[in-house]
Amino acid sequence: MDAPLILGFDTSAAHCAAALRSGDRLLLSRSEEMGRGQAERLMPLLEEMLNAEAMGWTDLDALAVGVGPGNFTGIRISVSAARGLALALGIPAIGISSFEMLAAEVAPAPVQLFCLPAPRGEAYTQFFRDGRPAEAPRQIDPAAPPPDLTVPNGCHVIGANAEQIASRLPGAGHIAIPTGITSLPDALTRAALNRLQAGGEAPAPTPLYVRSADAAPPRDAPPVILP
């Protein structure tokens, strides 16, 4: 596919971020900080961006959406929007994790441990091998990584608390790269472009929840859903 037009968006944190990309060229990128109101702001923002480039929904070849980890409600807002738009437009929606966005910011290495900030001073981590996720993400204490978090010598530890985590991992020669996602909308759409160009079927995006919700479960029994 030559220069696919990708519209990407993310509401996994206290922002409403979006980008429009044509192949390797980033056409437009916006990020608005907001603690609430993403559900009301997302669709108008996307339409504003398409209008700014004199484009319409039917010009799009694919959608990219951030799936987390992050805010539970925020992730659901963008993922549900992406799934609905993909169904209506007949185009793929590509779910991109924040780990993949961070991976798009650095050169691939044989083994990488990507680290993202998590609540209460902890970190979300996920191993990548040769630029691809190698196992499920997990939440750890950077000051005391769990004993079963074993990595081969020379692993690149990248992201939040990278130096602290690398210094406490077993083995030797780990390389700490304390960095973050420079531009979330740009990294989101670049990662989606890489996935699109790699080919293969794009499954419907689903939220990536590493930890359970802080809210207590409801006391009432859930309603019965009829077949």
N, C-alpha and C positions, 0 to 999 in steps of 0.2 A: 504494500500500500504506500503510495507516494504522498508525503506531507499530510498525514491524517489530521483533521481538525478535532481537537480534544478540548472539552470544557470540564474543568475540574473544580471541586469545591470541598470545603471541610468546615465542620462546626463542632469538632471534638473537644474544643476548649473555649475560653471566653473570647471568641472571635467568630467572625463570618468571613471566610477567606475563599477566594476563587481566582482562577486563571484560565485564559484562553490561549491555546497553543496550536500552531500549525507546523507539524513536524518538529524540527529542531529550533524553530523560531517562536519565542514567547511573544504573543501579540499584546496581551494585557494581563495585569495582575493587580488584585486589590485585596486588602485585608483590613477589616474594620473591627476594632476591639469593642466587645460588648459582653456584659455579664449575663444578660438575658435578652430575649427578643429575636434569637436567630431564626426561629420558625417563621416569623413574620417578615424578616428581612431577606432571607435567602433567595426566594424566587424573583423579587424585584431586582436584587443585585445581579442575578444571572441575566435577566432581560436587559438591564442597563449595559452590561458588558457586550452582549451580542449586538445591541443597537449601536454602540460606540464603534464597532467594526463593520457596521452595515451588513450584518449577518442575521440569519434566523435559525430557529431550532432545527429545521430540516437540513441545514448545511453541515451539521455536526456528524462526525464519523464515530465518535465514542465519547463516553463520559468517564470521568475519574472521580472517585470519592474517597475521602479519608475515613477509615474504619476504626481508628483508635490505635492503642488504648487512650482513654481520656474520659471526658464527662459522659455518663450513661445517657442522659437525655439528649445531649448535643449530638452524640454519635447516631442515635436513632433518627434524629431530624434529617441529617444529610443522607444516611443510607436509605431511608424510606423514600426520600425525594429522588435519589438516583435510580432506585428500582422502578419507581413509577414512570419516570421520564424515559428510561430505557425501554420499558414495555410499550409506551405510547409511540416512541420514535422508531422502534425496531432497530436499535443500535446497542452495542455492548456497554455495560457499566462495569468498570474495573475497580475493584476495591483495593486500596493501597494502605498498608499500615504505616504508622509513624516510624517503625523500624526501617521499612523500605524507603521512606523519604530520607531518613538519615543515611542509609546506604547509598542513595543517589548523590550524596554530597562528597563522598570519598572514593578513592580508587579501590577496586575489589582486591581482596587478599584471600589466601587459602582458607584461613579461619578467622572470623571476626565475631566479637561479642559486642552487640550494640546495646547502649544503655540510655534510657529515657527517665526523666524525673517522675517520681510517683509521689502520692500523698505521704505525709508524715516523715519526710526526709528519706524515704526509701527509693528504690529504682526498679523500673521494669527492664528486663534484659531478654535478649534473644540471640542465639547463635546463628551465624550464617557461614556456609561453606561455599567457596567459589562464587560469592555474590548472591546466593539464594538461601532462604530460611532453612535451617537444618533441624530445628526442633521447636516445640511450642514455647511461647514466651512465659516468663515467670516474674514474680515480684520478690526482691531480695533486700536485705539490709546491707548497704554498701560497706559498712564498718565490719560486718561479720557475714560474708557470703556463706551459704550453706555448704557443708562438707561434700555433698554430691555434685557441686558445681565444679566439675573437673574439666580442664581444657589442655590441649597440647601446648608444648613449649612454643613461645613466639607468637601467641595469639594477639591480635590487635584488639584492644579494648577501646571502644569509641563512644563518646557521648558524655552524658552527665555523670559526674563522680568517677570518670574513667581512671584517673590516677589512683584514687582511693581503692577502687575495686581491683585494679591490676596489681597493686602492691600486696593484696591479701589473697590472691589466688595461688593455689599450689602450682608447682612447676617453675620454669625459669624463662627469662627473655621476653616476657610479655611487653607489648608496646602500647603505652597509654596515649590516646589521642583525644584530649578534652575539647570537644566541638559540639555544635548543635546544628539545627536546621536553619540555614541562613534565610531562605525565603520559602515558607511552607507551600504556597501555591505553585511556585516554580518547581520545587522538588516533587510535589504530588504529580504534576502533569508530565514531568520528565520520566518518573518511574512508570507511569501508565504507558507512555510512549514506548519505553523499553519492553514492557510486557506485551503490548500490542504488536510490536515488530517481531517479537519472538514467536508469535503465532500460538496456536492452540486455543481451546475453548475457554472463554472467560466465564467462570461461575458467577451467579448473582452475588453481589457484595453482601457480607454479613458483618455485624459489629464484632470487634475484637475486644472482649472483656477479659482482662488478666486477673482481676480480683472481683469478689462478690460486691454487690451494692451495699452502701452504708445504711440504707433505709431498712427498717425492720419489716419482715413480711407481714402481709395483712392477716388479721385474725379470722376474718370470714372466709369460708370456703369459696373457691373460684366458681364462676358460673359454668353450668354445663353447656358445652357446645354441641348442638345437634348435628348429626351427620347430613 
